[in-house]
Amino acid sequence: MPANPPLTPAQVQQFEQDGYLIVPKLFNAEEMDVLLKIAKADVALASEANGRKDAQGGVSKLALRNDLGDTVYAAIVRAHRVVDPMEQLLGGEVYHFHHKMMVKEPYVGGAWEWHQDYGYWYKFNFCLFPFMASCMVAVDRAHKGNGCLQVLKGSHLMGRIEHGSAGEQTGANMERVTEAMKRMELVYVELEPGSACFFHCNLLHRSDQNRSPDPRWSLICCYNAARNNPYRETGGHPTYNHLERWDDSKVLEVGKRQLERIEKERAQLA
Ligand SMILES: O=C(O)CCC(=O)C(=O)O
């Protein structure tokens, strides 16, 4: 598979200015189809996907993993087309911090409060610098109606804002967020399946409940710069570990193999 061209200087500049960059069609329809089939069949996903209730009773489910095995998730995390742009945007070698499948089911999928990822990664994961970013890959079409990601354009330039201490979903200091909202544009990151949004760890973001009949599944791959190794072991996300990169073609190759294994296991149980 021919390698994706590097990001252009204009794309890098856009990320630096806005705090995020959308890359359409980073993955193709067949790859997203395989990923979705695996995610749906994934027993581990069902047991790991814990629900987080939002203030209105909606439930945001996610399956978070710190490890990389012989799976389609790992093939995406390791793919040149994700890692290479990430290294361009973060200015050097990156390693895998974790990845998570975000599941917002029709009508019940929950909201996420305004936050910066670095609000948590600073506090709970002991990373000194905000040299961290995520790549959100839309598995289903993400739109305003099914609770797509919302970002405050340019808000990463504010630096880190205080966050509550009780874990995730405690959110960023709302006094700051309210002022930021008066000054910066709120953007609904609507994505077609396979398209991706790279976003900076200090970008303020949130999402609404899914009130639509459409599911909204997305895979978020998070990276830390190698030069930003946490200064303490956290028991949470990993410290620096060289990330082996795989050819982009591995997404389908590994994904199809995983799907075959799942189908074989199902047939044995039937
Ligand atoms: O999936 C979403 O809507 C939000 C996810 C998010 O905020 C996060 O993973 O930090």
The ligand as an SDF file (V2000), in Angstrom:
LIG
                    3D

 10  9  0  0  0  0  0  0  0  0999 V2000
  -16.3160   10.7360   22.2720 O   0  0  0  0  0  0  0  0  0  0  0  0
  -16.6070   11.8630   22.6650 C   0  0  0  0  0  0  0  0  0  0  0  0
  -17.6240   12.4180   22.3520 O   0  0  0  0  0  0  0  0  0  0  0  0
  -15.7160   12.6070   23.5990 C   0  0  0  0  0  0  0  0  0  0  0  0
  -14.5060   11.8570   23.9390 C   0  0  0  0  0  0  0  0  0  0  0  0
  -13.6070   12.6130   24.7870 C   0  0  0  0  0  0  0  0  0  0  0  0
  -13.8900   13.6910   25.1860 O   0  0  0  0  0  0  0  0  0  0  0  0
  -12.3170   12.0870   25.1730 C   0  0  0  0  0  0  0  0  0  0  0  0
  -12.0320   10.9210   24.9110 O   0  0  0  0  0  0  0  0  0  0  0  0
  -11.5240   12.8280   25.7470 O   0  0  0  0  0  0  0  0  0  0  0  0
  1  2  2  0
  2  3  1  0
  2  4  1  0
  4  5  1  0
  5  6  1  0
  6  7  2  0
  6  8  1  0
  8  9  2  0
  8 10  1  0
M  END
$$$$
